[in-house]
């Protein structure tokens, strides 16, 4: 492995980045979501067990065509593709444990999906690989939305471990995050962020970005106006981080890692006792050693905590929208069922943190993981990773929750990687086990998405 070389990237301007990540058209709707959520929450603990009328405008879920494998609203259909074990263009077999994913505009009207695989130890499924004993990585899929079919797929990152989520960048790339801290025997250390160009046609040279931190990563969200990369940590005691790059067009050039703290309230605990809609002023503390030589998976977290940084409960999904970053706390809240937070940066070094949704009923929402923003309305799509059968849930711009999709089977695997095509016509998501990707289309304008 050559750590001196860098993956090539193709530049996307801010407008194309917003389109690729599903944010065009969301302006205003997201602010309505936040303000309406705060108003509905009222005083006290913010019990917001409000189900959207007529299931968000879509009506009840039912077996959908062509085969009834998914439960979707009336008028919606799906195709399944990219299954574990299927042969890719490069002759390799599709790895398992499909997870985080993003959709980008491809050539000739196609959509390019970069998809994580949360595999751990084993054998690298492609070469070059970061670690020959790392079974995780990414595949890229080219999908034709006009014909609703997979055109081709191929490996693009190999030899990493537990690639859970990540996020798209304005540089035309996907940042794939390792949800681990440990190495594999005497092999390379893990717990890093790797970059995969969207236009890569095969496995990239896997180069970790140690300046972005070595910890139990989950997801990232990039502010296209500043190039700042916001990062989540999937631990019971988790931090919310930001990476301020030296050169936003070249993340490999390094930068400064920081951790969120609440002004005037050192070591603030967001995990319970929170009031939706209340704005908490934010400051950022520097992490002196983002790549610690330590066996403690919380070595980075403790550096920030000693300086008064805030603690969250298992931060997972992250998505940028309308000037804000939205993050899921999978086990946060008084009921431990999950929280959705919004961080609003300002023009300086601070900003504010707002709790926009907290679940009090597992029948409405349990353990939100990945999330994305609808480019059609600004509503949110949340992927569950809880007990029992998981679902895709939607949150309307009015702050009410509804059911969007579910497996029509006893499969209790987590759902992951929800992302809209750039034009908002197709919603893609993954079922982690046995590993399959779905593309869903239908009358989105009938409801909240």
VEXVOLUM-947605 format. One line per 10 residues: number of its first residue (from 1); their letters; for each residue x negated, y, z negated of C-alpha. Coordinates in nm, 2 decimals, m for minus. Layout:
<rs>
NUM) a) X Y Z; ... .
</rs>
This chain:
<rs>
1) xxxxxxxxxx) 0.00 0.00 0.00; m0.13 0.34 0.09; m0.02 0.60 m0.16; m0.18 0.88 0.02; 0.05 0.86 0.32; 0.39 1.02 0.31; 0.72 0.91 0.47; 0.83 1.13 0.76; 1.15 1.33 0.73; 1.37 1.51 0.98 .
11) xxxxxxxxxx) 1.50 1.85 0.87; 1.87 1.90 0.81; 1.99 2.26 0.76; 2.22 2.34 0.47; 2.54 2.32 0.68; 2.45 1.97 0.81; 2.35 1.85 0.47; 2.69 1.97 0.33; 2.87 1.79 0.61; 2.67 1.47 0.57 .
21) xxxxxxxxxx) 2.74 1.46 0.20; 3.10 1.53 0.22; 3.11 1.89 0.09; 3.24 2.10 0.39; 3.59 2.20 0.31; 3.55 2.14 m0.06; 3.50 2.51 m0.16; 3.78 2.63 m0.38; 3.94 2.29 m0.43; 3.67 2.18 m0.67 .
31) xxxxxxxxxx) 3.70 2.50 m0.87; 4.08 2.44 m0.88; 4.01 2.09 m1.01; 3.79 2.23 m1.29; 4.02 2.51 m1.39; 4.33 2.29 m1.38; 4.16 2.02 m1.58; 4.06 2.27 m1.85; 4.41 2.41 m1.87; 4.57 2.07 m1.89 .
41) xxxxxxxxxx) 4.34 1.95 m2.16; 4.46 2.19 m2.42; 4.31 2.21 m2.77; 4.16 1.93 m2.97; 4.02 1.61 m2.83; 4.14 1.67 m2.47; 4.37 1.38 m2.43; 4.43 1.39 m2.05; 4.61 1.07 m1.98; 4.79 1.22 m1.68 .
51) xxxxxxxxxx) 4.86 1.00 m1.38; 4.92 1.18 m1.05; 5.27 1.18 m0.92; 5.34 0.92 m0.65; 4.99 0.79 m0.71; 4.82 1.10 m0.57; 5.07 1.13 m0.29; 4.98 0.79 m0.14; 5.23 0.56 m0.32; 5.16 0.22 m0.46 .
61) xxxxxxxxxx) 4.87 0.00 m0.36; 4.96 m0.31 m0.15; 4.77 m0.58 0.05; 4.62 m0.39 0.35; 4.55 m0.51 0.70; 4.38 m0.70 0.85; 4.35 m0.97 0.59; 4.49 m0.84 0.26; 4.15 m0.86 0.09; 4.19 m0.50 m0.03 .
71) xxxxxxxxxx) 4.48 m0.33 m0.20; 4.52 0.01 m0.04; 4.80 0.27 0.00; 5.05 0.22 0.28; 4.91 0.31 0.62; 4.55 0.24 0.53; 4.34 m0.04 0.67; 3.98 m0.16 0.64; 3.70 m0.36 0.79; 3.43 m0.55 0.60 .
81) xxxxxxxxxx) 3.07 m0.58 0.72; 2.71 m0.60 0.61; 2.76 m0.90 0.39; 2.49 m1.07 0.18; 2.31 m1.33 0.39; 2.42 m1.19 0.73; 2.14 m1.16 0.98; 2.01 m0.80 1.05; 1.86 m0.66 1.37; 1.51 m0.74 1.24 .
91) xxxxxxxxxx) 1.59 m1.10 1.19; 1.59 m1.07 0.81; 1.89 m1.17 0.60; 2.09 m0.90 0.43; 1.99 m0.88 0.06; 2.25 m0.89 m0.22; 2.38 m0.66 m0.49; 2.49 m0.37 m0.28; 2.50 m0.05 m0.48; 2.46 0.33 m0.42 .
101) xxxxxxxxxx) 2.49 0.46 m0.07; 2.53 0.78 0.14; 2.66 0.84 0.49; 2.49 1.07 0.75; 2.58 1.17 1.11; 2.40 0.95 1.36; 2.36 0.96 1.73; 2.65 0.93 1.98; 2.92 0.97 1.71; 2.78 0.69 1.49 .
111) xxxxxxxxxx) 2.74 0.70 1.11; 2.42 0.60 0.94; 2.46 0.45 0.60; 2.15 0.40 0.37; 2.24 0.14 0.11; 2.07 0.04 m0.21; 2.02 m0.32 m0.33; 2.00 m0.36 m0.71; 1.79 m0.68 m0.70; 1.52 m0.73 m0.96 .
121) xxxxxxxxxx) 1.24 m0.99 m0.96; 1.19 m1.23 m0.67; 1.02 m1.18 m0.34; 1.02 m0.86 m0.14; 1.26 m0.90 0.15; 1.06 m0.70 0.40; 0.71 m0.56 0.46; 0.54 m0.33 0.38; 0.65 m0.36 0.02; 0.57 m0.16 m0.30 .
131) xxxxxxxxxx) 0.55 m0.48 m0.50; 0.56 m0.83 m0.35; 0.75 m0.95 m0.65; 1.01 m0.67 m0.63; 1.34 m0.79 m0.47; 1.51 m0.45 m0.45; 1.51 m0.18 m0.18; 1.74 m0.04 0.09; 1.89 m0.13 0.42; 2.02 0.11 0.68 .
141) xxxxxxxxxx) 2.34 0.04 0.87; 2.46 0.20 1.19; 2.84 0.21 1.21; 3.07 0.31 1.50; 3.38 0.48 1.34; 3.56 0.50 1.68; 3.56 0.12 1.71; 3.54 0.06 1.33; 3.25 m0.19 1.37; 2.89 m0.24 1.26 .
151) xxxxxxxxxx) 2.64 m0.17 1.54; 2.33 m0.29 1.36; 2.15 m0.30 1.03; 1.78 m0.34 0.92; 1.55 m0.31 0.62; 1.41 0.03 0.53; 1.26 0.00 0.18; 1.12 m0.31 0.01; 0.94 m0.43 m0.30; 1.12 m0.21 m0.55 .
161) xxxxxxxxxx) 1.33 m0.31 m0.85; 1.70 m0.25 m0.94; 1.77 0.02 m0.68; 2.10 0.13 m0.83; 2.19 0.47 m0.70; 2.02 0.77 m0.56; 2.13 1.06 m0.34; 2.09 1.24 0.00; 1.85 1.53 0.05; 1.86 1.84 0.28 .
171) xxxxxxxxxx) 1.54 1.69 0.44; 1.73 1.42 0.62; 1.65 1.14 0.37; 1.79 0.92 0.09; 1.63 0.91 m0.25; 1.65 0.56 m0.39; 1.61 0.53 m0.77; 1.48 0.23 m0.97; 1.70 0.16 m1.27; 1.42 0.01 m1.47 .
181) xxxxxxxxxx) 1.10 0.10 m1.66; 0.92 m0.23 m1.67; 0.67 m0.37 m1.43; 0.65 m0.73 m1.31; 0.36 m0.90 m1.48; 0.04 m0.75 m1.36; 0.20 m0.58 m1.06; 0.28 m0.22 m0.99; 0.47 m0.01 m1.25; 0.83 0.06 m1.19 .
191) xxxxxxxxxx) 1.09 0.32 m1.28; 1.03 0.57 m0.99; 1.21 0.75 m0.71; 1.14 0.66 m0.35; 1.23 0.84 m0.03; 1.38 0.68 0.28; 1.42 0.90 0.60; 1.77 0.86 0.74; 1.61 0.82 1.09; 1.38 0.54 0.98 .
201) xxxxxxxxxx) 1.40 0.24 1.22; 1.23 m0.01 0.99; 1.06 m0.04 0.65; 0.89 0.28 0.54; 0.56 0.29 0.35; 0.70 0.28 m0.01; 0.55 0.57 m0.20; 0.67 0.64 m0.56; 0.72 1.00 m0.67; 0.57 1.00 m1.03 .
211) xxxxxxxxxx) 0.63 1.37 m1.07; 1.00 1.31 m1.06; 0.97 1.10 m1.37; 0.92 0.73 m1.47; 1.23 0.63 m1.66; 1.55 0.43 m1.62; 1.68 0.62 m1.32; 2.03 0.61 m1.18; 2.13 0.88 m0.94; 2.02 1.21 m0.80 .
221) xxxxxxxxxx) 2.19 1.52 m0.65; 2.01 1.79 m0.46; 2.11 2.16 m0.45; 2.05 2.25 m0.08; 2.02 2.62 m0.17; 1.72 2.57 m0.40; 1.60 2.22 m0.33; 1.62 2.13 m0.70; 1.68 1.76 m0.76; 1.90 1.67 m1.05 .
231) xxxxxxxxxx) 1.85 1.32 m1.20; 2.05 1.10 m1.43; 1.93 0.83 m1.67; 2.12 0.51 m1.74; 2.06 0.45 m2.11; 2.28 0.46 m2.42; 2.07 0.76 m2.52; 2.02 0.94 m2.19; 1.89 1.27 m2.06; 2.00 1.49 m1.77 .
241) xxxxxxxxxx) 1.69 1.61 m1.58; 1.60 1.84 m1.30; 1.29 1.83 m1.07; 1.18 2.17 m0.94; 0.97 2.09 m0.64; 0.66 2.28 m0.53; 0.79 2.25 m0.18; 1.16 2.15 m0.13; 1.08 2.02 0.22; 0.81 1.79 0.08 .
251) xxxxxxxxxx) 0.90 1.62 m0.25; 0.58 1.42 m0.24; 0.39 1.75 m0.30; 0.50 1.74 m0.67; 0.68 1.98 m0.90; 0.80 2.02 m1.25; 1.03 1.79 m1.44; 1.27 1.94 m1.70; 1.55 1.81 m1.93; 1.88 1.99 m2.01 .
261) xxxxxxxxxx) 1.93 2.14 m2.35; 2.23 2.35 m2.49; 2.14 2.70 m2.59; 2.14 2.75 m2.96; 2.24 2.39 m3.03; 1.92 2.18 m3.04; 1.96 1.80 m2.98; 2.33 1.85 m2.88; 2.52 1.53 m2.86; 2.77 1.52 m2.57 .
271) xxxxxxxxxx) 2.88 1.16 m2.63; 3.19 1.24 m2.84; 3.39 1.52 m3.00; 3.39 1.72 m2.68; 3.66 1.96 m2.55; 3.73 1.96 m2.17; 3.69 2.30 m2.01; 3.46 2.45 m2.27; 3.15 2.60 m2.11; 2.82 2.52 m2.28 .
281) xxxxxxxxxx) 2.53 2.75 m2.19; 2.23 2.55 m2.07; 1.85 2.59 m2.08; 1.58 2.36 m1.95; 1.28 2.23 m2.14; 0.96 2.11 m1.97; 0.85 1.74 m1.97; 0.47 1.75 m2.01; 0.41 1.39 m1.90; 0.67 1.27 m1.65 .
291) xxxxxxxxxx) 0.47 0.95 m1.58; 0.38 0.82 m1.92; 0.14 0.53 m1.97; 0.38 0.37 m2.22; 0.58 0.06 m2.28; 0.87 0.26 m2.42; 1.14 0.31 m2.17; 1.25 0.63 m2.36; 0.90 0.79 m2.35; 1.02 1.07 m2.12 .
301) xxxxxxxxxx) 1.35 1.11 m2.30; 1.17 1.16 m2.64; 0.95 1.43 m2.50; 1.26 1.64 m2.41; 1.45 1.54 m2.73; 1.16 1.67 m2.94; 1.21 2.01 m2.78; 1.59 2.01 m2.85; 1.73 1.85 m2.53; 2.08 1.72 m2.52 .
311) xxxxxxxxxx) 2.18 1.35 m2.53; 2.44 1.18 m2.31; 2.59 0.83 m2.30; 2.47 0.63 m1.99; 2.46 0.89 m1.72; 2.52 0.72 m1.38; 2.67 0.87 m1.07; 2.57 1.22 m0.95; 2.70 1.43 m0.66; 2.65 1.79 m0.54 .
321) xxxxxxxxxx) 2.96 1.99 m0.45; 3.06 2.36 m0.42; 2.75 2.49 m0.60; 2.78 2.24 m0.88; 2.65 1.90 m0.98; 2.91 1.64 m1.10; 2.78 1.35 m1.31; 2.95 1.05 m1.47; 2.88 0.94 m1.83; 2.99 0.58 m1.80 .
331) xxxxxxxxxx) 3.04 0.51 m2.17; 3.09 0.87 m2.30; 3.39 1.01 m2.48; 3.57 0.94 m2.81; 3.72 0.62 m2.66; 3.39 0.52 m2.49; 3.57 0.49 m2.16; 3.38 0.76 m1.96; 3.34 1.13 m1.90; 3.30 1.34 m1.59 .
341) xxxxxxxxxx) 3.07 1.65 m1.64; 3.00 1.95 m1.42; 2.68 2.14 m1.43; 2.70 2.49 m1.28; 2.36 2.64 m1.22; 2.31 3.02 m1.22; 2.07 3.24 m1.03; 1.81 3.21 m1.31; 1.70 2.92 m1.52; 2.01 2.83 m1.71 .
351) xxxxxxxxxx) 2.37 2.77 m1.61; 2.65 2.60 m1.80; 2.78 2.25 m1.86; 3.15 2.17 m1.86; 3.34 1.85 m1.95; 3.60 1.82 m1.67; 3.75 1.48 m1.75; 3.74 1.23 m2.04; 3.93 0.90 m2.02; 4.14 0.79 m2.31 .
361) xxxxxxxxxx) 4.31 0.49 m2.14; 4.14 0.20 m1.96; 4.44 0.16 m1.74; 4.36 0.51 m1.60; 3.98 0.50 m1.59; 3.72 0.27 m1.74; 3.34 0.31 m1.70; 3.30 0.54 m1.40; 2.97 0.48 m1.22; 2.91 0.62 m0.87 .
371) xxxxxxxxxx) 3.11 0.91 m0.75; 3.16 1.13 m0.45; 3.35 1.43 m0.33; 3.62 1.42 m0.06; 3.53 1.65 0.23; 3.90 1.68 0.31; 4.02 1.83 m0.02; 3.75 1.84 m0.28; 3.90 1.57 m0.49; 3.67 1.31 m0.65 .
381) xxxxxxxxxx) 3.64 0.94 m0.59; 3.51 0.74 m0.89; 3.38 0.38 m0.87; 3.45 0.17 m1.18; 3.21 m0.07 m1.35; 3.40 m0.19 m1.65; 3.56 m0.50 m1.80; 3.81 m0.69 m1.59; 3.91 m0.59 m1.24; 3.74 m0.27 m1.12 .
391) xxxxxxxxxx) 3.90 m0.01 m0.89; 3.83 0.30 m0.70; 4.00 0.59 m0.87; 4.08 0.93 m0.74; 4.11 1.26 m0.92; 4.32 1.52 m0.75; 4.22 1.89 m0.72; 4.48 1.94 m0.99; 4.29 1.72 m1.23; 4.52 1.41 m1.23 .
401) xxxxxxxxxx) 4.40 1.06 m1.18; 4.54 0.79 m0.94; 4.45 0.44 m0.80; 4.28 0.44 m0.46; 4.16 0.08 m0.39; 4.11 m0.26 m0.56; 4.01 m0.61 m0.46; 4.31 m0.84 m0.40; 4.14 m1.12 m0.59; 4.00 m1.23 m0.93 .
411) xxxxxxxxxx) 3.66 m1.09 m0.85; 3.55 m0.86 m1.13; 3.23 m0.73 m0.97; 3.16 m0.36 m0.99; 3.25 m0.13 m0.70; 2.98 0.11 m0.59; 2.84 0.35 m0.33; 3.16 0.54 m0.24; 3.08 0.79 0.04; 3.28 0.95 0.31 .
421) xxxxxxxxxx) 3.18 0.98 0.68; 3.07 1.34 0.76; 3.41 1.41 0.92; 3.60 1.27 0.62; 3.79 1.01 0.83; 3.63 0.70 0.68; 3.56 0.61 0.32; 3.28 0.35 0.27; 3.21 0.16 m0.05; 3.04 m0.16 m0.17 .
431) xxxxxxxxxx) 3.14 m0.46 m0.37; 2.82 m0.56 m0.55; 2.88 m0.93 m0.57; 2.88 m1.13 m0.35; 2.77 m0.82 m0.16; 2.99 m0.66 0.11; 3.05 m0.31 0.25; 3.40 m0.19 0.33; 3.51 0.10 0.56; 3.86 0.23 0.49 .
441) xxxxxxxxx) 4.06 0.46 0.71; 4.42 0.59 0.71; 4.63 0.90 0.65; 4.42 1.09 0.40; 4.63 1.40 0.45; 4.93 1.22 0.29; 4.77 1.27 m0.05; 4.50 1.42 m0.27; 4.20 1.32 m0.07 .
</rs>
